[in-house]
């Protein structure tokens, strides 16, 4: 059985470059602030989420160090 882990972040709607970066990284918009948030003198934000798979066995992932060469 595979579980999922989720990572959430807020991104302001006016920040186009970070929004595009997060979208390319796999984040999806979950919710957007109401326009009424402007009455509180705050910028509107998107709540974004990315689902990450949880590894059943930690040995499934291998991180190579800077001294190790990649083998083909």
N, CA, C and O of each residue as an XYZ file, in Angstrom:
288
protein
N       0.846     -1.175      0.000
C       0.000      0.000      0.000
C       0.894      1.243      0.000
O       1.874      1.313      0.742
N       0.554      2.195     -0.819
C       1.351      3.412     -0.941
C       0.591      4.586     -0.331
O      -0.584      4.790     -0.636
N       1.243      5.344      0.512
C       0.662      6.531      1.123
C       1.157      7.762      0.378
O       2.145      7.708     -0.354
N       0.453      8.872      0.576
C       0.877     10.121     -0.049
C       1.125     11.160      1.037
O       0.409     11.222      2.036
N       2.137     11.961      0.826
C       2.451     13.090      1.688
C       2.187     14.345      0.884
O       2.416     14.378     -0.325
N       1.709     15.367      1.549
C       1.392     16.605      0.848
C       2.205     17.763      1.424
O       2.415     17.852      2.634
N       2.654     18.639      0.542
C       3.355     19.862      0.933
C       2.500     21.031      0.456
O       2.066     21.067     -0.696
N       2.265     21.984      1.351
C       1.451     23.152      1.029
C       2.291     24.417      1.116
O       3.238     24.492      1.900
N       1.937     25.418      0.301
C       2.569     26.729      0.383
C       1.593     27.785     -0.095
O       0.637     27.492     -0.814
N       1.849     29.026      0.316
C       1.082     30.170     -0.169
C       1.935     30.931     -1.173
O       3.134     31.120     -0.968
N       1.310     31.362     -2.252
C       1.983     32.180     -3.257
C       1.075     33.364     -3.575
O      -0.096     33.186     -3.913
N       1.621     34.570     -3.464
C       0.815     35.753     -3.771
C       0.458     35.765     -5.253
O       1.270     35.393     -6.100
N      -0.747     36.191     -5.554
C      -1.233     36.194     -6.933
C      -0.425     37.126     -7.826
O      -0.320     36.878     -9.027
N       0.148     38.192     -7.272
C       0.887     39.154     -8.097
C       2.295     38.670     -8.434
O       2.950     39.242     -9.305
N       2.767     37.628     -7.756
C       4.118     37.111     -7.987
C       4.085     36.050     -9.088
O       3.961     34.858     -8.805
N       4.194     36.484    -10.327
C       4.049     35.596    -11.479
C       5.212     34.611    -11.606
O       4.992     33.428    -11.861
N       6.438     35.086    -11.430
C       7.604     34.206    -11.598
C       7.596     33.045    -10.599
O       7.769     31.899    -11.014
N       7.401     33.299     -9.285
C       7.341     32.160     -8.361
C       6.159     31.237     -8.655
O       6.275     30.017     -8.531
N       5.021     31.820     -9.045
C       3.854     30.996     -9.370
C       4.176     30.041    -10.521
O       3.852     28.855    -10.455
N       4.810     30.557    -11.572
C       5.180     29.702    -12.707
C       6.178     28.626    -12.293
O       6.086     27.486    -12.748
N       7.130     28.981    -11.433
C       8.119     28.013    -10.962
C       7.438     26.892    -10.175
O       7.729     25.716    -10.394
N       6.537     27.249     -9.262
C       5.843     26.236     -8.465
C       4.950     25.363     -9.343
O       4.852     24.156     -9.122
N       4.305     25.963    -10.330
C       3.457     25.189    -11.234
C       4.290     24.178    -12.012
O       3.884     23.025    -12.153
N       5.443     24.593    -12.515
C       6.326     23.669    -13.238
C       6.868     22.577    -12.326
O       7.179     21.479    -12.788
N       6.983     22.872    -11.024
C       7.486     21.887    -10.063
C       6.399     20.904     -9.626
O       6.666     19.989     -8.847
N       5.182     21.090    -10.122
C       4.125     20.129     -9.826
C       3.107     20.563     -8.787
O       2.254     19.769     -8.390
N       3.182     21.815     -8.339
C       2.202     22.305     -7.376
C       0.908     22.656     -8.102
O       0.932     23.152     -9.228
N      -0.213     22.396     -7.448
C      -1.540     22.714     -7.984
C      -2.239     23.676     -7.028
O      -2.021     23.626     -5.818
N      -3.082     24.554     -7.580
C      -3.853     25.483     -6.752
C      -4.970     24.708     -6.065
O      -5.756     24.019     -6.715
N      -5.029     24.832     -4.735
C      -6.072     24.182     -3.951
C      -7.182     25.180     -3.646
O      -8.367     24.853     -3.711
N      -6.775     26.401     -3.313
C      -7.739     27.425     -2.934
C      -7.126     28.795     -3.197
O      -5.907     28.956     -3.154
N      -7.974     29.775     -3.468
C      -7.534     31.156     -3.677
C      -8.291     32.052     -2.708
O      -9.492     31.879     -2.496
N      -7.581     33.013     -2.121
C      -8.218     33.950     -1.189
C      -9.373     34.675     -1.866
O      -9.345     34.935     -3.069
N     -10.380     34.993     -1.076
C     -11.515     35.777     -1.537
C     -11.061     37.203     -1.838
O     -10.065     37.683     -1.297
N     -11.803     37.857     -2.697
C     -11.488     39.256     -3.000
C     -11.697     40.134     -1.766
O     -11.164     41.242     -1.697
N     -12.465     39.648     -0.798
C     -12.706     40.415      0.426
C     -11.445     40.567      1.271
O     -11.402     41.421      2.157
N     -10.427     39.763      1.020
C      -9.161     39.870      1.757
C      -8.514     41.239      1.513
O      -7.726     41.714      2.330
N      -8.853     41.863      0.389
C      -8.315     43.194      0.083
C      -8.795     44.237      1.093
O      -8.125     45.246      1.312
N      -9.957     43.992      1.708
C     -10.460     44.920      2.725
C      -9.571     44.932      3.965
O      -9.562     45.910      4.712
N      -8.830     43.859      4.187
C      -7.895     43.780      5.314
C      -6.507     44.278      4.899
O      -5.529     44.091      5.624
N      -6.433     44.913      3.727
C      -5.183     45.458      3.187
C      -4.102     44.386      3.022
O      -2.920     44.636      3.259
N      -4.527     43.202      2.617
C      -3.595     42.110      2.348
C      -3.665     41.746      0.871
O      -4.673     41.990      0.207
N      -2.586     41.160      0.366
C      -2.558     40.686     -1.015
C      -3.266     39.335     -1.089
O      -3.207     38.539     -0.152
N      -3.925     39.090     -2.201
C      -4.569     37.787     -2.397
C      -3.510     36.730     -2.666
O      -2.493     37.001     -3.305
N      -3.762     35.522     -2.172
C      -2.798     34.429     -2.292
C      -3.485     33.172     -2.797
O      -4.686     32.975     -2.612
N      -2.684     32.321     -3.444
C      -3.108     30.972     -3.798
C      -2.544     30.029     -2.745
O      -1.389     30.167     -2.342
N      -3.344     29.080     -2.300
C      -2.837     27.975     -1.502
C      -2.529     26.873     -2.500
O      -3.410     26.431     -3.238
N      -1.277     26.430     -2.523
C      -0.844     25.433     -3.500
C      -0.396     24.170     -2.779
O       0.081     24.221     -1.645
N      -0.556     23.039     -3.452
C      -0.245     21.747     -2.851
C       0.495     20.872     -3.852
O       0.217     20.900     -5.051
N       1.439     20.097     -3.337
C       2.139     19.103     -4.150
C       2.103     17.791     -3.386
O       2.425     17.747     -2.199
N       1.713     16.729     -4.068
C       1.657     15.412     -3.442
C       2.959     14.672     -3.704
O       3.416     14.574     -4.842
N       3.546     14.153     -2.636
C       4.786     13.396     -2.730
C       4.521     11.954     -2.322
O       3.843     11.717     -1.322
N       5.035     10.994     -3.068
C       4.847      9.601     -2.655
C       5.694      9.296     -1.426
O       6.810      9.794     -1.278
N       5.142      8.474     -0.556
C       5.880      8.024      0.617
C       6.516      6.695      0.262
O       5.838      5.777     -0.200
N       7.803      6.592      0.474
C       8.517      5.367      0.144
C       8.220      4.296      1.185
O       8.283      4.551      2.388
N       7.892      3.080      0.707
C       7.665      1.963      1.613
C       8.975      1.519      2.247
O       9.007      1.103      3.405
N      10.055      1.610      1.479
C      11.368      1.173      1.943
C      12.345      2.329      1.750
O      12.583      2.740      0.614
N      12.918      2.865      2.831
C      13.837      4.008      2.693
C      15.035      3.721      1.804
O      15.664      4.655      1.307
N      15.365      2.458      1.591
C      16.509      2.139      0.741
C      16.176      2.302     -0.743
O      17.047      2.121     -1.594
N      14.916      2.645     -1.063
C      14.534      2.852     -2.460
C      15.179      4.108     -3.035
O      15.297      4.243     -4.253
N      15.592      5.016     -2.177
C      16.193      6.259     -2.651
C      17.690      6.225     -2.369
O      18.131      5.742     -1.326
N      18.454      6.742     -3.308
C      19.897      6.774     -3.151
C      20.375      8.155     -3.546
O      20.148      8.602     -4.671
N      21.023      8.816     -2.642
C      21.571     10.143     -2.924
C      23.076     10.021     -3.035
O      23.740      9.590     -2.093
N      23.613     10.396     -4.175
C      25.058     10.312     -4.353
C      25.712     11.571     -3.810
O      25.161     12.668     -3.892
N      26.881     11.386     -3.264
C      27.632     12.511     -2.728
C      28.429     13.186     -3.822
O      28.476     12.677     -4.942
N      29.058     14.315     -3.537
C      29.809     15.054     -4.564
C      31.054     14.308     -5.038
O      31.547     14.570     -6.135
N      31.574     13.375     -4.218
C      32.785     12.648     -4.595
C      32.500     11.411     -5.439
O      33.418     10.808     -5.994
N      31.230     11.036     -5.534
C      30.894      9.820     -6.259
C      30.573     10.143     -7.716
O      29.851     11.097     -8.008
N      31.111      9.349     -8.610
C      30.851      9.533    -10.039
C      29.583      8.780    -10.412
O      29.277      7.734     -9.839
N      28.858      9.314    -11.368
C      27.678      8.629    -11.868
C      28.107      7.541    -12.836
O      28.920      7.779    -13.730
N      27.564      6.361    -12.658
C      27.898      5.235    -13.532
C      26.789      5.057    -14.551
O      25.606      5.123    -14.216
N      27.173      4.834    -15.784
C      26.178      4.631    -16.839
C      26.028      3.172    -17.119
O      25.235      2.786    -17.978
